[in-house]
Amino acid sequence: MKVTVSRKAHFNAAHRLYRKDWSEDQNKTVFGKCANPYYHGHNYELIVHITGEIDPQTGYVMDMKILKEIIKAEVEDKMDHKNLNEEVAEFENLIPTAENMAVVIYNWLKPHFDSALALKITLYETPRNYVTFSG
């Protein structure tokens, strides 16, 4: 029997959506106010979903304390109160959209879980705008 457990986390980060190879006008046309050269920020909400079999000895799919520690080390410590464009190497040449952020977070987390566990990331950029990625 497969069960999904989920853990929420929060982080605040600034970013700018733009392409270096486009003019300021083209960036503004495509990305609007998100292309602001002075950046802008979001209060992100991350939900990490782990799906797997329940361990008959512990009753857990995964120990939530361990999940909390992995999320802190691999996501919160790397992104919280950061300028994503300037301080997170993965976004040096990758636009830090919510879509790209979800993929980066997935790639940071996936190696920390047993291959029998399925991982899904849900990232809220605003209360109404969110993305989901499951590999």
A tleap script that builds the chain and sets N, CA, C and O, in Angstrom:
source leaprc.protein.ff14SB
mol = sequence {
  NMET LYS VAL THR VAL SER ARG LYS ALA HIE
  PHE ASN ALA ALA HIE ARG LEU TYR ARG LYS
  ASP TRP SER GLU ASP GLN ASN LYS THR VAL
  PHE GLY LYS CYS ALA ASN PRO TYR TYR HIE
  GLY HIE ASN TYR GLU LEU ILE VAL HIE ILE
  THR GLY GLU ILE ASP PRO GLN THR GLY TYR
  VAL MET ASP MET LYS ILE LEU LYS GLU ILE
  ILE LYS ALA GLU VAL GLU ASP LYS MET ASP
  HIE LYS ASN LEU ASN GLU GLU VAL ALA GLU
  PHE GLU ASN LEU ILE PRO THR ALA GLU ASN
  MET ALA VAL VAL ILE TYR ASN TRP LEU LYS
  PRO HIE PHE ASP SER ALA LEU ALA LEU LYS
  ILE THR LEU TYR GLU THR PRO ARG ASN TYR
  VAL THR PHE SER CGLY
}
set mol.1.N position { 0.850 -1.170 0.000 }
set mol.1.CA position { 0.000 0.000 0.000 }
set mol.1.C position { 0.901 1.240 0.000 }
set mol.1.O position { 1.742 1.411 0.883 }
set mol.2.N position { 0.711 2.097 -1.001 }
set mol.2.CA position { 1.505 3.319 -1.105 }
set mol.2.C position { 0.767 4.475 -0.452 }
set mol.2.O position { -0.445 4.633 -0.591 }
set mol.3.N position { 1.546 5.277 0.266 }
set mol.3.CA position { 1.010 6.448 0.956 }
set mol.3.C position { 1.934 7.622 0.647 }
set mol.3.O position { 3.143 7.447 0.494 }
set mol.4.N position { 1.359 8.813 0.559 }
set mol.4.CA position { 2.152 10.028 0.352 }
set mol.4.C position { 2.186 10.831 1.639 }
set mol.4.O position { 1.146 11.119 2.231 }
set mol.5.N position { 3.400 11.193 2.071 }
set mol.5.CA position { 3.582 12.106 3.193 }
set mol.5.C position { 4.131 13.407 2.609 }
set mol.5.O position { 4.864 13.399 1.620 }
set mol.6.N position { 3.765 14.519 3.236 }
set mol.6.CA position { 4.172 15.818 2.714 }
set mol.6.C position { 4.668 16.703 3.831 }
set mol.6.O position { 4.193 16.627 4.964 }
set mol.7.N position { 5.637 17.549 3.497 }
set mol.7.CA position { 6.197 18.504 4.452 }
set mol.7.C position { 6.225 19.870 3.783 }
set mol.7.O position { 6.681 20.010 2.648 }
set mol.8.N position { 5.725 20.888 4.508 }
set mol.8.CA position { 5.752 22.269 4.030 }
set mol.8.C position { 6.991 22.969 4.550 }
set mol.8.O position { 7.457 22.702 5.657 }
set mol.9.N position { 7.515 23.867 3.737 }
set mol.9.CA position { 8.620 24.728 4.133 }
set mol.9.C position { 8.381 26.095 3.507 }
set mol.9.O position { 7.627 26.229 2.543 }
set mol.10.N position { 9.022 27.086 4.059 }
set mol.10.CA position { 8.881 28.461 3.561 }
set mol.10.C position { 10.266 29.055 3.381 }
set mol.10.O position { 11.190 28.756 4.136 }
set mol.11.N position { 10.393 29.900 2.369 }
set mol.11.CA position { 11.608 30.697 2.221 }
set mol.11.C position { 11.264 31.956 1.452 }
set mol.11.O position { 10.304 31.990 0.682 }
set mol.12.N position { 12.051 32.976 1.670 }
set mol.12.CA position { 11.886 34.259 0.985 }
set mol.12.C position { 13.082 34.442 0.072 }
set mol.12.O position { 14.219 34.182 0.467 }
set mol.13.N position { 12.828 34.888 -1.149 }
set mol.13.CA position { 13.928 35.088 -2.080 }
set mol.13.C position { 13.553 36.149 -3.104 }
set mol.13.O position { 12.379 36.374 -3.398 }
set mol.14.N position { 14.579 36.789 -3.635 }
set mol.14.CA position { 14.399 37.783 -4.697 }
set mol.14.C position { 14.892 37.187 -6.005 }
set mol.14.O position { 15.768 36.322 -6.024 }
set mol.15.N position { 14.309 37.667 -7.097 }
set mol.15.CA position { 14.782 37.243 -8.418 }
set mol.15.C position { 14.373 38.273 -9.459 }
set mol.15.O position { 13.593 39.190 -9.202 }
set mol.16.N position { 14.926 38.083 -10.624 }
set mol.16.CA position { 14.560 38.888 -11.788 }
set mol.16.C position { 14.408 37.921 -12.945 }
set mol.16.O position { 15.282 37.089 -13.190 }
set mol.17.N position { 13.294 38.032 -13.654 }
set mol.17.CA position { 13.081 37.217 -14.843 }
set mol.17.C position { 13.542 38.024 -16.046 }
set mol.17.O position { 12.935 39.036 -16.396 }
set mol.18.N position { 14.600 37.577 -16.665 }
set mol.18.CA position { 15.107 38.246 -17.862 }
set mol.18.C position { 16.115 37.356 -18.561 }
set mol.18.O position { 16.683 36.434 -17.976 }
set mol.19.N position { 16.316 37.665 -19.830 }
set mol.19.CA position { 17.333 36.982 -20.628 }
set mol.19.C position { 18.421 37.991 -20.946 }
set mol.19.O position { 18.145 39.095 -21.414 }
set mol.20.N position { 19.659 37.600 -20.686 }
set mol.20.CA position { 20.796 38.487 -20.927 }
set mol.20.C position { 20.957 38.819 -22.407 }
set mol.20.O position { 21.467 39.884 -22.756 }
set mol.21.N position { 20.523 37.914 -23.269 }
set mol.21.CA position { 20.691 38.115 -24.715 }
set mol.21.C position { 19.540 38.909 -25.343 }
set mol.21.O position { 19.535 39.111 -26.558 }
set mol.22.N position { 18.563 39.364 -24.546 }
set mol.22.CA position { 17.472 40.190 -25.046 }
set mol.22.C position { 17.656 41.634 -24.602 }
set mol.22.O position { 18.356 41.912 -23.628 }
set mol.23.N position { 17.030 42.534 -25.317 }
set mol.23.CA position { 17.039 43.950 -24.930 }
set mol.23.C position { 16.148 44.144 -23.701 }
set mol.23.O position { 15.327 43.289 -23.369 }
set mol.24.N position { 16.328 45.278 -23.040 }
set mol.24.CA position { 15.464 45.598 -21.894 }
set mol.24.C position { 14.002 45.650 -22.333 }
set mol.24.O position { 13.123 45.191 -21.603 }
set mol.25.N position { 13.732 46.205 -23.521 }
set mol.25.CA position { 12.350 46.294 -24.017 }
set mol.25.C position { 11.745 44.906 -24.243 }
set mol.25.O position { 10.594 44.663 -23.881 }
set mol.26.N position { 12.512 44.008 -24.834 }
set mol.26.CA position { 11.991 42.660 -25.077 }
set mol.26.C position { 11.750 41.935 -23.752 }
set mol.26.O position { 10.741 41.248 -23.594 }
set mol.27.N position { 12.682 42.089 -22.791 }
set mol.27.CA position { 12.472 41.481 -21.473 }
set mol.27.C position { 11.219 42.041 -20.812 }
set mol.27.O position { 10.440 41.290 -20.225 }
set mol.28.N position { 11.019 43.351 -20.904 }
set mol.28.CA position { 9.844 43.969 -20.282 }
set mol.28.C position { 8.563 43.491 -20.962 }
set mol.28.O position { 7.555 43.267 -20.292 }
set mol.29.N position { 8.592 43.335 -22.275 }
set mol.29.CA position { 7.418 42.854 -23.005 }
set mol.29.C position { 7.038 41.436 -22.574 }
set mol.29.O position { 5.861 41.141 -22.369 }
set mol.30.N position { 8.038 40.560 -22.439 }
set mol.30.CA position { 7.770 39.157 -22.117 }
set mol.30.C position { 7.513 38.957 -20.629 }
set mol.30.O position { 6.565 38.266 -20.254 }
set mol.31.N position { 8.352 39.556 -19.769 }
set mol.31.CA position { 8.291 39.275 -18.335 }
set mol.31.C position { 7.608 40.361 -17.511 }
set mol.31.O position { 7.393 40.173 -16.314 }
set mol.32.N position { 7.263 41.492 -18.124 }
set mol.32.CA position { 6.557 42.556 -17.411 }
set mol.32.C position { 7.337 43.066 -16.221 }
set mol.32.O position { 8.556 43.224 -16.281 }
set mol.33.N position { 6.611 43.327 -15.119 }
set mol.33.CA position { 7.271 43.888 -13.940 }
set mol.33.C position { 8.254 42.912 -13.308 }
set mol.33.O position { 9.082 43.317 -12.492 }
set mol.34.N position { 8.179 41.647 -13.667 }
set mol.34.CA position { 9.131 40.659 -13.141 }
set mol.34.C position { 10.527 40.835 -13.734 }
set mol.34.O position { 11.479 40.215 -13.262 }
set mol.35.N position { 10.658 41.675 -14.766 }
set mol.35.CA position { 11.964 41.970 -15.366 }
set mol.35.C position { 12.617 43.194 -14.723 }
set mol.35.O position { 13.643 43.670 -15.209 }
set mol.36.N position { 12.043 43.701 -13.653 }
set mol.36.CA position { 12.585 44.871 -12.953 }
set mol.36.C position { 14.087 44.693 -12.706 }
set mol.36.O position { 14.484 43.715 -12.073 }
set mol.37.N position { 14.930 45.609 -13.188 }
set mol.37.CA position { 16.374 45.453 -13.007 }
set mol.37.C position { 16.822 45.512 -11.548 }
set mol.37.O position { 17.960 45.163 -11.233 }
set mol.38.N position { 15.930 45.953 -10.658 }
set mol.38.CA position { 16.250 46.001 -9.228 }
set mol.38.C position { 15.692 44.796 -8.479 }
set mol.38.O position { 15.729 44.752 -7.249 }
set mol.39.N position { 15.173 43.818 -9.223 }
set mol.39.CA position { 14.664 42.570 -8.675 }
set mol.39.C position { 13.346 42.762 -7.928 }
set mol.39.O position { 12.883 43.889 -7.752 }
set mol.40.N position { 12.763 41.686 -7.504 }
set mol.40.CA position { 11.552 41.685 -6.689 }
set mol.40.C position { 11.550 40.369 -5.917 }
set mol.40.O position { 12.271 39.437 -6.275 }
set mol.41.N position { 10.744 40.290 -4.859 }
set mol.41.CA position { 10.786 39.117 -4.005 }
set mol.41.C position { 9.454 38.421 -3.852 }
set mol.41.O position { 8.396 38.965 -4.171 }
set mol.42.N position { 9.537 37.199 -3.353 }
set mol.42.CA position { 8.362 36.385 -3.059 }
set mol.42.C position { 8.565 35.668 -1.733 }
set mol.42.O position { 9.692 35.404 -1.314 }
set mol.43.N position { 7.459 35.363 -1.090 }
set mol.43.CA position { 7.439 34.483 0.078 }
set mol.43.C position { 6.988 33.121 -0.446 }
set mol.43.O position { 5.793 32.854 -0.567 }
set mol.44.N position { 7.948 32.276 -0.749 }
set mol.44.CA position { 7.657 30.981 -1.360 }
set mol.44.C position { 7.183 29.983 -0.323 }
set mol.44.O position { 7.642 29.986 0.820 }
set mol.45.N position { 6.264 29.134 -0.731 }
set mol.45.CA position { 5.861 27.990 0.069 }
set mol.45.C position { 6.182 26.743 -0.736 }
set mol.45.O position { 5.750 26.597 -1.879 }
set mol.46.N position { 6.937 25.856 -0.133 }
set mol.46.CA position { 7.350 24.617 -0.769 }
set mol.46.C position { 6.673 23.453 -0.066 }
set mol.46.O position { 6.631 23.393 1.162 }
set mol.47.N position { 6.143 22.529 -0.858 }
set mol.47.CA position { 5.612 21.289 -0.296 }
set mol.47.C position { 6.352 20.145 -0.974 }
set mol.47.O position { 6.343 20.009 -2.197 }
set mol.48.N position { 6.986 19.334 -0.155 }
set mol.48.CA position { 7.717 18.165 -0.641 }
set mol.48.C position { 6.874 16.938 -0.317 }
set mol.48.O position { 6.556 16.671 0.842 }
set mol.49.N position { 6.519 16.197 -1.363 }
set mol.49.CA position { 5.682 15.007 -1.235 }
set mol.49.C position { 6.550 13.774 -1.476 }
set mol.49.O position { 7.266 13.701 -2.474 }
set mol.50.N position { 6.485 12.809 -0.563 }
set mol.50.CA position { 7.207 11.545 -0.683 }
set mol.50.C position { 6.178 10.419 -0.678 }
set mol.50.O position { 5.364 10.315 0.239 }
set mol.51.N position { 6.221 9.581 -1.705 }
set mol.51.CA position { 5.284 8.467 -1.816 }
set mol.51.C position { 6.050 7.152 -1.764 }
set mol.51.O position { 7.060 6.970 -2.443 }
set mol.52.N position { 5.546 6.251 -0.946 }
set mol.52.CA position { 6.173 4.944 -0.849 }
set mol.52.C position { 5.365 4.008 0.027 }
set mol.52.O position { 4.276 4.339 0.496 }
set mol.53.N position { 5.924 2.842 0.230 }
set mol.53.CA position { 5.290 1.834 1.084 }
set mol.53.C position { 5.498 2.201 2.557 }
set mol.53.O position { 6.515 2.790 2.922 }
set mol.54.N position { 4.538 1.851 3.380 }
set mol.54.CA position { 4.664 2.053 4.828 }
set mol.54.C position { 5.582 0.970 5.385 }
set mol.54.O position { 5.372 -0.220 5.149 }
set mol.55.N position { 6.591 1.393 6.119 }
set mol.55.CA position { 7.502 0.454 6.773 }
set mol.55.C position { 6.720 -0.249 7.887 }
set mol.55.O position { 6.202 0.420 8.780 }
set mol.56.N position { 6.624 -1.573 7.854 }
set mol.56.CA position { 5.828 -2.281 8.870 }
set mol.56.C position { 6.406 -2.158 10.282 }
set mol.56.O position { 5.678 -2.323 11.261 }
set mol.57.N position { 7.697 -1.872 10.397 }
set mol.57.CA position { 8.307 -1.763 11.719 }
set mol.57.C position { 8.073 -0.391 12.352 }
set mol.57.O position { 7.852 -0.288 13.558 }
set mol.58.N position { 8.124 0.672 11.524 }
set mol.58.CA position { 7.989 2.026 12.086 }
set mol.58.C position { 6.616 2.638 11.851 }
set mol.58.O position { 6.202 3.541 12.578 }
set mol.59.N position { 5.907 2.146 10.835 }
set mol.59.CA position { 4.641 2.769 10.458 }
set mol.59.C position { 4.846 4.014 9.594 }
set mol.59.O position { 3.874 4.678 9.234 }
set mol.60.N position { 6.079 4.335 9.263 }
set mol.60.CA position { 6.413 5.520 8.458 }
set mol.60.C position { 6.628 5.155 6.995 }
set mol.60.O position { 7.066 4.051 6.672 }
set mol.61.N position { 6.314 6.096 6.124 }
set mol.61.CA position { 6.851 6.070 4.761 }
set mol.61.C position { 8.265 6.631 4.837 }
set mol.61.O position { 9.203 6.110 4.234 }
set mol.62.N position { 8.382 7.727 5.610 }
set mol.62.CA position { 9.675 8.351 5.862 }
set mol.62.C position { 9.584 9.106 7.169 }
set mol.62.O position { 8.541 9.680 7.482 }
set mol.63.N position { 10.648 9.114 7.927 }
set mol.63.CA position { 10.703 9.872 9.170 }
set mol.63.C position { 10.656 11.354 8.826 }
set mol.63.O position { 11.547 11.861 8.145 }
set mol.64.N position { 9.622 12.053 9.290 }
set mol.64.CA position { 9.426 13.462 8.953 }
set mol.64.C position { 10.527 14.356 9.520 }
set mol.64.O position { 10.796 15.421 8.965 }
set mol.65.N position { 11.161 13.948 10.602 }
set mol.65.CA position { 12.289 14.730 11.140 }
set mol.65.C position { 13.443 14.731 10.141 }
set mol.65.O position { 14.103 15.751 9.942 }
set mol.66.N position { 13.675 13.593 9.524 }
set mol.66.CA position { 14.738 13.494 8.519 }
set mol.66.C position { 14.369 14.327 7.294 }
set mol.66.O position { 15.216 15.032 6.745 }
set mol.67.N position { 13.117 14.249 6.867 }
set mol.67.CA position { 12.660 15.044 5.728 }
set mol.67.C position { 12.845 16.533 6.011 }
set mol.67.O position { 13.309 17.277 5.147 }
set mol.68.N position { 12.486 16.965 7.206 }
set mol.68.CA position { 12.655 18.369 7.600 }
set mol.68.C position { 14.117 18.791 7.494 }
set mol.68.O position { 14.417 19.867 6.976 }
set mol.69.N position { 15.024 17.954 7.981 }
set mol.69.CA position { 16.457 18.274 7.951 }
set mol.69.C position { 16.982 18.361 6.521 }
set mol.69.O position { 17.784 19.242 6.209 }
set mol.70.N position { 16.541 17.463 5.656 }
set mol.70.CA position { 16.981 17.479 4.257 }
set mol.70.C position { 16.499 18.752 3.572 }
set mol.70.O position { 17.269 19.399 2.862 }
set mol.71.N position { 15.237 19.117 3.774 }
set mol.71.CA position { 14.698 20.327 3.156 }
set mol.71.C position { 15.454 21.555 3.641 }
set mol.71.O position { 15.771 22.443 2.849 }
set mol.72.N position { 15.745 21.610 4.936 }
set mol.72.CA position { 16.483 22.761 5.463 }
set mol.72.C position { 17.859 22.876 4.818 }
set mol.72.O position { 18.244 23.949 4.353 }
set mol.73.N position { 18.596 21.774 4.790 }
set mol.73.CA position { 19.959 21.798 4.261 }
set mol.73.C position { 20.007 22.021 2.757 }
set mol.73.O position { 20.870 22.747 2.264 }
set mol.74.N position { 19.085 21.401 2.024 }
set mol.74.CA position { 19.156 21.419 0.567 }
set mol.74.C position { 18.360 22.538 -0.102 }
set mol.74.O position { 18.609 22.855 -1.265 }
set mol.75.N position { 17.408 23.139 0.609 }
set mol.75.CA position { 16.599 24.188 -0.010 }
set mol.75.C position { 16.666 25.484 0.800 }
set mol.75.O position { 17.127 26.511 0.302 }
set mol.76.N position { 16.211 25.430 2.035 }
set mol.76.CA position { 16.127 26.660 2.823 }
set mol.76.C position { 17.489 27.329 2.983 }
set mol.76.O position { 17.606 28.538 2.778 }
set mol.77.N position { 18.511 26.570 3.343 }
set mol.77.CA position { 19.832 27.163 3.534 }
set mol.77.C position { 20.401 27.730 2.237 }
set mol.77.O position { 21.192 28.673 2.271 }
set mol.78.N position { 20.013 27.171 1.105 }
set mol.78.CA position { 20.533 27.622 -0.187 }
set mol.78.C position { 19.743 28.783 -0.789 }
set mol.78.O position { 20.295 29.556 -1.573 }
set mol.79.N position { 18.446 28.921 -0.434 }
set mol.79.CA position { 17.599 29.895 -1.107 }
set mol.79.C position { 17.037 30.994 -0.206 }
set mol.79.O position { 16.735 32.086 -0.687 }
set mol.80.N position { 16.894 30.727 1.077 }
set mol.80.CA position { 16.217 31.694 1.946 }
set mol.80.C position { 17.007 32.997 2.052 }
set mol.80.O position { 18.203 33.003 2.344 }
set mol.81.N position { 16.298 34.100 1.805 }
set mol.81.CA position { 16.871 35.452 1.855 }
set mol.81.C position { 18.051 35.603 0.898 }
set mol.81.O position { 19.047 36.254 1.211 }
set mol.82.N position { 17.916 34.986 -0.274 }
set mol.82.CA position { 18.946 35.079 -1.303 }
set mol.82.C position { 18.388 35.793 -2.534 }
set mol.82.O position { 17.184 35.790 -2.789 }
set mol.83.N position { 19.295 36.397 -3.281 }
set mol.83.CA position { 18.986 36.873 -4.624 }
set mol.83.C position { 19.315 35.686 -5.529 }
set mol.83.O position { 20.484 35.367 -5.744 }
set mol.84.N position { 18.297 35.049 -6.046 }
set mol.84.CA position { 18.498 33.807 -6.788 }
set mol.84.C position { 19.405 33.988 -8.000 }
set mol.84.O position { 20.250 33.137 -8.278 }
set mol.85.N position { 19.233 35.093 -8.721 }
set mol.85.CA position { 20.052 35.347 -9.907 }
set mol.85.C position { 21.532 35.495 -9.557 }
set mol.85.O position { 22.401 35.056 -10.310 }
set mol.86.N position { 21.811 36.112 -8.419 }
set mol.86.CA position { 23.178 36.478 -8.062 }
set mol.86.C position { 23.859 35.484 -7.121 }
set mol.86.O position { 25.085 35.370 -7.136 }
set mol.87.N position { 23.086 34.762 -6.301 }
set mol.87.CA position { 23.682 33.973 -5.231 }
set mol.87.C position { 23.500 32.458 -5.347 }
set mol.87.O position { 24.077 31.706 -4.561 }
set mol.88.N position { 22.722 32.016 -6.299 }
set mol.88.CA position { 22.484 30.577 -6.469 }
set mol.88.C position { 23.037 30.171 -7.831 }
set mol.88.O position { 22.512 30.564 -8.873 }
set mol.89.N position { 24.094 29.388 -7.804 }
set mol.89.CA position { 24.842 29.047 -9.029 }
set mol.89.C position { 23.961 28.451 -10.125 }
set mol.89.O position { 24.190 28.698 -11.310 }
set mol.90.N position { 22.969 27.680 -9.738 }
set mol.90.CA position { 22.102 27.037 -10.738 }
set mol.90.C position { 21.372 28.055 -11.611 }
set mol.90.O position { 20.946 27.720 -12.717 }
set mol.91.N position { 21.221 29.290 -11.134 }
set mol.91.CA position { 20.488 30.296 -11.898 }
set mol.91.C position { 21.400 31.306 -12.587 }
set mol.91.O position { 20.940 32.352 -13.043 }
set mol.92.N position { 22.677 30.995 -12.661 }
set mol.92.CA position { 23.597 31.878 -13.365 }
set mol.92.C position { 23.198 32.000 -14.831 }
set mol.92.O position { 23.260 33.083 -15.412 }
set mol.93.N position { 22.787 30.872 -15.429 }
set mol.93.CA position { 22.378 30.864 -16.831 }
set mol.93.C position { 21.000 30.249 -17.032 }
set mol.93.O position { 20.665 29.794 -18.126 }
set mol.94.N position { 20.205 30.241 -15.963 }
set mol.94.CA position { 18.863 29.673 -16.005 }
set mol.94.C position { 17.916 30.678 -15.375 }
set mol.94.O position { 18.148 31.116 -14.249 }
set mol.95.N position { 16.861 31.051 -16.072 }
set mol.95.CA position { 15.913 32.038 -15.556 }
set mol.95.C position { 15.212 31.444 -14.332 }
set mol.95.O position { 14.645 30.356 -14.425 }
set mol.96.N position { 15.240 32.140 -13.180 }
set mol.96.CA position { 14.653 31.578 -11.957 }
set mol.96.C position { 13.128 31.723 -11.890 }
set mol.96.O position { 12.581 32.339 -10.975 }
set mol.97.N position { 12.466 31.137 -12.886 }
set mol.97.CA position { 11.002 31.052 -12.846 }
set mol.97.C position { 10.618 30.008 -11.811 }
set mol.97.O position { 11.454 29.206 -11.396 }
set mol.98.N position { 9.377 30.015 -11.400 }
set mol.98.CA position { 8.905 28.989 -10.461 }
set mol.98.C position { 9.092 27.596 -11.067 }
set mol.98.O position { 9.422 26.647 -10.355 }
set mol.99.N position { 8.882 27.474 -12.374 }
set mol.99.CA position { 9.048 26.183 -13.041 }
set mol.99.C position { 10.491 25.687 -12.907 }
set mol.99.O position { 10.734 24.545 -12.516 }
set mol.100.N position { 11.440 26.564 -13.236 }
set mol.100.CA position { 12.850 26.174 -13.135 }
set mol.100.C position { 13.266 25.944 -11.692 }
set mol.100.O position { 14.067 25.053 -11.411 }
set mol.101.N position { 12.731 26.738 -10.781 }
set mol.101.CA position { 13.051 26.552 -9.360 }
set mol.101.C position { 12.591 25.179 -8.882 }
set mol.101.O position { 13.315 24.509 -8.145 }
set mol.102.N position { 11.401 24.751 -9.290 }
set mol.102.CA position { 10.880 23.444 -8.876 }
set mol.102.C position { 11.785 22.318 -9.365 }
set mol.102.O position { 12.024 21.355 -8.636 }
set mol.103.N position { 12.287 22.429 -10.587 }
set mol.103.CA position { 13.179 21.408 -11.130 }
set mol.103.C position { 14.503 21.399 -10.368 }
set mol.103.O position { 15.013 20.330 -10.032 }
set mol.104.N position { 15.061 22.574 -10.092 }
set mol.104.CA position { 16.317 22.663 -9.343 }
set mol.104.C position { 16.139 22.057 -7.950 }
set mol.104.O position { 16.979 21.275 -7.504 }
set mol.105.N position { 15.065 22.409 -7.269 }
set mol.105.CA position { 14.802 21.867 -5.929 }
set mol.105.C position { 14.669 20.348 -5.984 }
set mol.105.O position { 15.233 19.643 -5.147 }
set mol.106.N position { 13.935 19.850 -6.954 }
set mol.106.CA position { 13.788 18.404 -7.131 }
set mol.106.C position { 15.170 17.750 -7.268 }
set mol.106.O position { 15.459 16.748 -6.615 }
set mol.107.N position { 16.012 18.326 -8.119 }
set mol.107.CA position { 17.343 17.758 -8.356 }
set mol.107.C position { 18.233 17.814 -7.117 }
set mol.107.O position { 19.076 16.938 -6.921 }
set mol.108.N position { 18.054 18.831 -6.284 }
set mol.108.CA position { 18.799 18.905 -5.026 }
set mol.108.C position { 18.337 17.815 -4.047 }
set mol.108.O position { 19.151 17.216 -3.345 }
set mol.109.N position { 17.027 17.568 -4.011 }
set mol.109.CA position { 16.460 16.656 -3.023 }
set mol.109.C position { 16.548 15.176 -3.417 }
set mol.109.O position { 16.822 14.330 -2.567 }
set mol.110.N position { 16.326 14.865 -4.668 }
set mol.110.CA position { 16.170 13.479 -5.124 }
set mol.110.C position { 17.283 12.548 -4.663 }
set mol.110.O position { 16.983 11.426 -4.255 }
set mol.111.N position { 18.560 12.950 -4.706 }
set mol.111.CA position { 19.621 12.020 -4.283 }
set mol.111.C position { 19.566 11.616 -2.805 }
set mol.111.O position { 20.237 10.664 -2.404 }
set mol.112.N position { 18.788 12.315 -2.005 }
set mol.112.CA position { 18.731 12.047 -0.568 }
set mol.112.C position { 17.677 11.008 -0.188 }
set mol.112.O position { 17.544 10.658 0.985 }
set mol.113.N position { 16.929 10.517 -1.174 }
set mol.113.CA position { 15.848 9.578 -0.890 }
set mol.113.C position { 16.115 8.226 -1.535 }
set mol.113.O position { 16.704 8.137 -2.613 }
set mol.114.N position { 15.677 7.194 -0.864 }
set mol.114.CA position { 15.745 5.843 -1.389 }
set mol.114.C position { 15.043 5.808 -2.750 }
set mol.114.O position { 14.027 6.473 -2.954 }
set mol.115.N position { 15.590 5.035 -3.662 }
set mol.115.CA position { 15.018 4.977 -5.019 }
set mol.115.C position { 13.602 4.401 -5.033 }
set mol.115.O position { 12.873 4.584 -6.008 }
set mol.116.N position { 13.203 3.708 -3.964 }
set mol.116.CA position { 11.842 3.162 -3.891 }
set mol.116.C position { 10.816 4.253 -3.576 }
set mol.116.O position { 9.613 4.023 -3.696 }
set mol.117.N position { 11.285 5.442 -3.172 }
set mol.117.CA position { 10.382 6.538 -2.833 }
set mol.117.C position { 10.229 7.469 -4.025 }
set mol.117.O position { 11.209 7.809 -4.688 }
set mol.118.N position { 8.988 7.880 -4.295 }
set mol.118.CA position { 8.722 8.852 -5.360 }
set mol.118.C position { 8.687 10.247 -4.747 }
set mol.118.O position { 8.151 10.445 -3.657 }
set mol.119.N position { 9.264 11.208 -5.461 }
set mol.119.CA position { 9.352 12.594 -5.004 }
set mol.119.C position { 8.524 13.487 -5.912 }
set mol.119.O position { 8.569 13.359 -7.135 }
set mol.120.N position { 7.766 14.393 -5.303 }
set mol.120.CA position { 7.036 15.419 -6.053 }
set mol.120.C position { 7.218 16.742 -5.318 }
set mol.120.O position { 7.158 16.794 -4.089 }
set mol.121.N position { 7.438 17.798 -6.073 }
set mol.121.CA position { 7.642 19.141 -5.532 }
set mol.121.C position { 6.467 20.014 -5.936 }
set mol.121.O position { 6.073 20.028 -7.103 }
set mol.122.N position { 5.905 20.740 -4.980 }
set mol.122.CA position { 4.924 21.784 -5.271 }
set mol.122.C position { 5.499 23.077 -4.710 }
set mol.122.O position { 5.811 23.163 -3.522 }
set mol.123.N position { 5.639 24.085 -5.575 }
set mol.123.CA position { 6.214 25.363 -5.170 }
set mol.123.C position { 5.217 26.474 -5.454 }
set mol.123.O position { 4.841 26.722 -6.599 }
set mol.124.N position { 4.794 27.146 -4.366 }
set mol.124.CA position { 3.902 28.295 -4.485 }
set mol.124.C position { 4.739 29.562 -4.538 }
set mol.124.O position { 5.512 29.843 -3.622 }
set mol.125.N position { 4.584 30.328 -5.618 }
set mol.125.CA position { 5.240 31.628 -5.719 }
set mol.125.C position { 4.353 32.696 -5.091 }
set mol.125.O position { 4.842 33.637 -4.466 }
set mol.126.N position { 3.059 32.540 -5.263 }
set mol.126.CA position { 2.043 33.367 -4.608 }
set mol.126.C position { 0.956 32.405 -4.135 }
set mol.126.O position { 0.973 31.231 -4.506 }
set mol.127.N position { 0.020 32.878 -3.329 }
set mol.127.CA position { -1.045 31.960 -2.903 }
set mol.127.C position { -1.854 31.360 -4.059 }
set mol.127.O position { -2.461 30.301 -3.903 }
set mol.128.N position { -1.864 32.034 -5.221 }
set mol.128.CA position { -2.652 31.536 -6.350 }
set mol.128.C position { -1.811 30.968 -7.497 }
set mol.128.O position { -2.351 30.323 -8.396 }
set mol.129.N position { -0.506 31.199 -7.475 }
set mol.129.CA position { 0.362 30.714 -8.558 }
set mol.129.C position { 1.341 29.689 -8.016 }
set mol.129.O position { 2.149 29.989 -7.138 }
set mol.130.N position { 1.262 28.469 -8.548 }
set mol.130.CA position { 2.161 27.422 -8.089 }
set mol.130.C position { 2.450 26.455 -9.218 }
set mol.130.O position { 1.717 26.381 -10.205 }
set mol.131.N position { 3.542 25.712 -9.051 }
set mol.131.CA position { 3.948 24.710 -10.021 }
set mol.131.C position { 4.193 23.396 -9.299 }
set mol.131.O position { 4.468 23.372 -8.100 }
set mol.132.N position { 4.089 22.314 -10.039 }
set mol.132.CA position { 4.337 20.977 -9.502 }
set mol.132.C position { 5.289 20.257 -10.457 }
set mol.132.O position { 5.146 20.337 -11.677 }
set mol.133.N position { 6.262 19.553 -9.876 }
set mol.133.CA position { 7.212 18.782 -10.685 }
set mol.133.C position { 7.494 17.460 -9.997 }
set mol.133.O position { 7.733 17.411 -8.791 }
set mol.134.N position { 7.463 16.381 -10.782 }
set mol.134.CA position { 7.716 15.052 -10.205 }
set mol.134.C position { 8.725 14.245 -11.013 }
set mol.134.O position { 8.676 13.015 -11.031 }
set mol.135.N position { 9.624 14.931 -11.669 }
set mol.135.CA position { 10.720 14.224 -12.338 }
set mol.135.C position { 10.407 13.790 -13.739 }
set mol.135.O position { 11.252 13.187 -14.402 }
savepdb mol mol.pdb
quit
